[in-house]
Every structure is written in structure tokens, then in C-alpha cells.
Amino acid sequence: MDEDGKSNVRLLILIARSEAALDELVTGMLDVGITGATVVESKGLGAILRQDMPMFAGLAALLPQHTGSRVVISLTNLDEIAELRRYVDDMEPDQQPIAISLPVDESWGPIRT
């Protein structure tokens, strides 16, 4: 809890757009003390349009070719997020993840934050 009585816990969601970006991101997370996370393979909209909806193939041509990514989800705290942000800001722009953090009102289970 912070001084206002609000939870310091945040849900951190990061989208690494390549395997190399994921490797660098995981290294940064470990360096700042974020050791618990879930990584989910994802498929971009362009890949869905190209593979599963051929009627939209023309639209898919307007989207980037690279459409696979990894979504990293973690419960962490504001201090670790601030440190990770500094790490991410030093990454090459094409390696930087898309990132958001959201306040968590309640959590339970084997959680360390």
C-alpha cells in the first residue's frame, strides 16, 4: 500500500514484437527484479486476415508482414515498473515493447509483489 492507502500492485502487460525483443525484455525484467510473469504467444490481425479470412487479403496487404508477437503479463509494483521503463527506454526503438500498466484493486493466490 502507498501512503494514500491505495494498492501499489500493478498489472503489467508488454507486447514484444519479435523473439529478439522478447529475449532483451526478459533480461531487463530479471535485472529489475520482476521474476514472475506469463508469456503468451499471439497472432496479429494481419496473420488472421491472411490465413483465416482470404476475402480480406487485400486489406492484409496494407498491414505489416510481421504479425507474430509475445504477450508478457506480470503482477508487479510501481518501483519495478519505473526501473523497467528506464531499461526499455534504452532499447533500440524497433525492439521496444508496447507496454501498459493498470492498477490492481485486489489479487489473491501465490502472488509476490
C-alpha positions as CSV (number, residue, x, y, z in Angstrom):
1,M,0.0,0.0,0.0
2,D,1.2,3.5,-0.6
3,E,0.8,6.5,1.7
4,D,-2.8,7.1,0.5
5,G,-3.8,3.6,1.4
6,K,-4.0,2.5,-2.3
7,S,-2.5,-0.7,-3.6
8,N,0.9,-0.5,-5.1
9,V,0.2,-3.6,-7.2
10,R,0.0,-3.2,-11.0
11,L,-0.8,-5.5,-13.8
12,L,1.9,-5.1,-16.4
13,I,1.2,-6.1,-20.0
14,L,4.0,-6.0,-22.5
15,I,3.9,-7.0,-26.2
16,A,7.3,-8.0,-27.6
17,R,7.1,-7.9,-31.4
18,S,10.0,-10.4,-32.1
19,E,11.9,-13.2,-30.4
20,A,15.0,-10.9,-30.0
21,A,12.8,-8.2,-28.4
22,L,11.4,-10.8,-26.0
23,D,14.9,-12.0,-25.0
24,E,16.0,-8.5,-24.3
25,L,12.8,-7.7,-22.4
26,V,13.1,-10.8,-20.2
27,T,16.7,-9.9,-19.4
28,G,15.5,-6.4,-18.4
29,M,12.7,-7.8,-16.2
30,L,15.0,-10.1,-14.4
31,D,17.6,-7.3,-13.9
32,V,14.9,-5.1,-12.2
33,G,13.6,-7.9,-10.0
34,I,10.5,-9.0,-11.9
35,T,10.8,-12.7,-11.7
36,G,7.1,-13.8,-12.1
37,A,5.5,-13.5,-15.5
38,T,3.4,-15.4,-18.0
39,V,4.4,-15.3,-21.7
40,V,1.7,-16.0,-24.3
41,E,2.3,-16.5,-28.0
42,S,0.0,-14.3,-30.0
43,K,-1.1,-13.8,-33.6
44,G,-1.6,-10.4,-35.1
45,L,-4.6,-9.3,-37.0
46,G,-2.7,-9.3,-40.3
47,A,-1.9,-13.0,-39.9
48,I,-5.5,-13.8,-39.1
49,L,-6.7,-11.9,-42.2
50,R,-4.1,-13.6,-44.4
51,Q,-4.6,-17.2,-43.1
52,D,-8.2,-17.5,-42.0
53,M,-10.1,-14.8,-43.9
54,P,-8.8,-14.8,-47.5
55,M,-11.7,-12.5,-48.5
56,F,-9.8,-9.7,-46.7
57,A,-6.4,-10.5,-48.4
58,G,-6.4,-7.0,-50.0
59,L,-6.7,-5.4,-46.6
60,A,-4.0,-7.7,-45.2
61,A,-1.6,-6.3,-47.8
62,L,-1.8,-2.9,-46.0
63,L,-0.7,-4.4,-42.7
64,P,2.9,-5.1,-41.7
65,Q,4.2,-8.6,-42.7
66,H,5.4,-9.4,-39.2
67,T,2.3,-10.3,-37.3
68,G,3.5,-12.7,-34.5
69,S,4.4,-11.5,-31.1
70,R,4.6,-12.5,-27.4
71,V,2.4,-11.0,-24.7
72,V,4.1,-10.9,-21.3
73,I,1.8,-10.5,-18.3
74,S,3.0,-9.8,-14.7
75,L,1.8,-8.5,-11.4
76,T,4.4,-6.2,-10.1
77,N,4.8,-2.9,-8.3
78,L,5.3,0.7,-9.3
79,D,9.0,0.8,-8.4
80,E,9.8,-2.2,-10.6
81,I,7.8,-0.7,-13.4
82,A,9.7,2.5,-13.2
83,E,13.0,0.7,-13.3
84,L,11.9,-1.5,-16.3
85,R,10.7,1.6,-18.1
86,R,14.2,3.1,-17.9
87,Y,15.6,-0.2,-19.2
88,V,13.0,-0.2,-22.1
89,D,13.7,3.4,-23.0
90,D,17.4,2.4,-23.6
91,M,16.4,-0.4,-26.0
92,E,16.5,0.1,-29.8
93,P,13.2,1.6,-30.9
94,D,12.4,-1.5,-33.1
95,Q,12.9,-3.7,-30.0
96,Q,10.9,-1.7,-27.5
97,P,7.7,-3.5,-26.4
98,I,4.2,-2.0,-26.4
99,A,3.6,-1.6,-22.7
100,I,0.7,-0.7,-20.3
101,S,0.2,-1.0,-16.6
102,L,-3.1,-1.0,-14.8
103,P,-3.8,-0.6,-11.1
104,V,-5.0,-3.8,-9.4
105,D,-7.7,-3.4,-6.7
106,E,-7.5,-7.0,-5.5
107,S,-5.4,-10.1,-6.1
108,W,-5.1,-13.5,-4.4
109,G,-3.2,-16.7,-4.8
110,P,0.6,-17.3,-4.7
111,I,1.5,-13.7,-5.6
112,R,4.7,-11.8,-4.7
113,T,4.7,-8.1,-5.4
